[in-house]
Amino acid sequence: MGIAPGRAAVITGAASGFGLEMARRLIAVDARVALLDIASVLDDVAAELGPAAVPIRCDVRSPQAMAGSIRTAAKRFGGLDTLIVSAGVIHIKPLAEVTEADWDLTLDVNLKGAFLAMQAAAPYIAESGTRGRIVAISSDAGKKGYPSITAYTASKFGLVGLVESVAVELAGYGVTVNAVCPSGAPSTGMGQDVLAWKVAATGKSADQVEADAARALPLARNATVDDVAAAIEFLISDGAAYVTGSTIDVDGGARLGYLPGT
């Protein structure tokens, strides 16, 4: 069961990666989509997507900007029934080198930004009743710790908790609130940043790094944007009407156990 046609959606971080792919998928089923981002390419992305895409420049860290952007989208569309939280940043540094500015930026974008988006959109989405859907993009780093991405991991663990709390608050309206936890998708902008760091750290080629990462996964391949978008698409479909407060791992089985020493 796919996405119900005619949705009125807001996507944060919509100018690239998972957010952009979800905008494409929603517009393909006659949705109207507000694209929230600060990227310089936002207007070009909206022009490519067509008149159903409404670009809105928004710094997700600002309560005023977020509230105004959500209000603009709701007024434009006559309401909202879908929110996809995709805005995110990462930095890669050992613990001793993480600055307060690094920490604040990461938590502000990844966690505070998600909170502000949900807080601003919730009253409108609640009005849509059982059609209401909120999906946040967390990470495999929202389920287990990794070295050198301390702030990112903390923000993504926090995002899972935020999703669960908001799911309980909005359940009485029939609104569902869920998260996806993907492993790294090398084709996204963030994925390319992480890949470049791994190349520099190991001296391997990008192809070697990707191949090594894939071999470590039970399904033996890296995540794609389509893999993650398909999970989000399910969560906003009518078929997921009884799924709320959940996280879907889109990680090729990375969280599955193994026998130490084998």
Secondary structure as the mmCIF struct_conf table of DSSP 4:
data_model
#
loop_
_struct_conf.conf_type_id
_struct_conf.id
_struct_conf.beg_label_comp_id
_struct_conf.beg_label_asym_id
_struct_conf.beg_label_seq_id
_struct_conf.end_label_comp_id
_struct_conf.end_label_asym_id
_struct_conf.end_label_seq_id
HELX_LH_PP_P HELX_LH_PP_P1 ILE A 3 ALA A 4
TURN_TY1_P TURN_TY1_P1 PRO A 5 GLY A 6
STRN STRN1 ALA A 8 THR A 12
TURN_TY1_P TURN_TY1_P2 GLY A 13 ALA A 15
BEND BEND1 SER A 16 SER A 16
HELX_RH_AL_P HELX_RH_AL_P1 GLY A 17 ALA A 28
TURN_TY1_P TURN_TY1_P3 VAL A 29 ASP A 30
STRN STRN2 ARG A 32 ASP A 37
TURN_TY1_P TURN_TY1_P4 SER A 40 VAL A 41
HELX_RH_AL_P HELX_RH_AL_P2 LEU A 42 LEU A 49
TURN_TY1_P TURN_TY1_P5 PRO A 51 ALA A 52
STRN STRN3 ALA A 53 ARG A 57
TURN_TY1_P TURN_TY1_P6 VAL A 60 ARG A 61
HELX_RH_AL_P HELX_RH_AL_P3 PRO A 63 PHE A 77
TURN_TY1_P TURN_TY1_P7 GLY A 78 GLY A 78
BEND BEND2 GLY A 79 GLY A 79
STRN STRN4 THR A 82 VAL A 85
HELX_RH_3T_P HELX_RH_3T_P1 LEU A 95 GLU A 97
HELX_RH_AL_P HELX_RH_AL_P4 GLU A 100 LEU A 107
HELX_RH_PI_P HELX_RH_PI_P1 ASP A 108 LYS A 112
HELX_RH_AL_P HELX_RH_AL_P5 GLY A 113 GLU A 127
TURN_TY1_P TURN_TY1_P8 SER A 128 SER A 128
HELX_RH_3T_P HELX_RH_3T_P2 GLY A 129 ARG A 131
STRN STRN5 ARG A 133 ILE A 137
HELX_RH_3T_P HELX_RH_3T_P3 ASP A 140 GLY A 142
TURN_TY1_P TURN_TY1_P9 LYS A 143 LYS A 143
BEND BEND3 LYS A 144 LYS A 144
TURN_TY1_P TURN_TY1_P10 PRO A 147 SER A 148
HELX_RH_AL_P HELX_RH_AL_P6 THR A 150 LEU A 170
HELX_RH_3T_P HELX_RH_3T_P4 ALA A 171 TYR A 173
TURN_TY1_P TURN_TY1_P11 GLY A 174 GLY A 174
STRN STRN6 THR A 176 PRO A 182
HELX_LH_PP_P HELX_LH_PP_P2 SER A 183 GLY A 184
TURN_TY1_P TURN_TY1_P12 PRO A 186 SER A 187
BEND BEND4 THR A 188 THR A 188
HELX_RH_AL_P HELX_RH_AL_P7 GLY A 189 THR A 202
HELX_RH_AL_P HELX_RH_AL_P8 ALA A 206 ARG A 215
TURN_TY1_P TURN_TY1_P13 ALA A 216 ALA A 216
BEND BEND5 LEU A 217 LEU A 217
TURN_TY1_P TURN_TY1_P14 PRO A 218 LEU A 219
BEND BEND6 ARG A 221 ARG A 221
HELX_RH_AL_P HELX_RH_AL_P9 VAL A 225 LEU A 235
TURN_TY1_P TURN_TY1_P15 ILE A 236 ILE A 236
BEND BEND7 SER A 237 SER A 237
HELX_RH_3T_P HELX_RH_3T_P5 ASP A 238 ALA A 240
TURN_TY1_P TURN_TY1_P16 ALA A 241 TYR A 242
BEND BEND8 GLY A 245 GLY A 245
STRN STRN7 THR A 247 VAL A 250
BEND BEND9 ASP A 251 ASP A 251
TURN_TY1_P TURN_TY1_P17 GLY A 252 ARG A 255
BEND BEND10 LEU A 256 LEU A 256
TURN_TY1_P TURN_TY1_P18 PRO A 260 GLY A 261
#
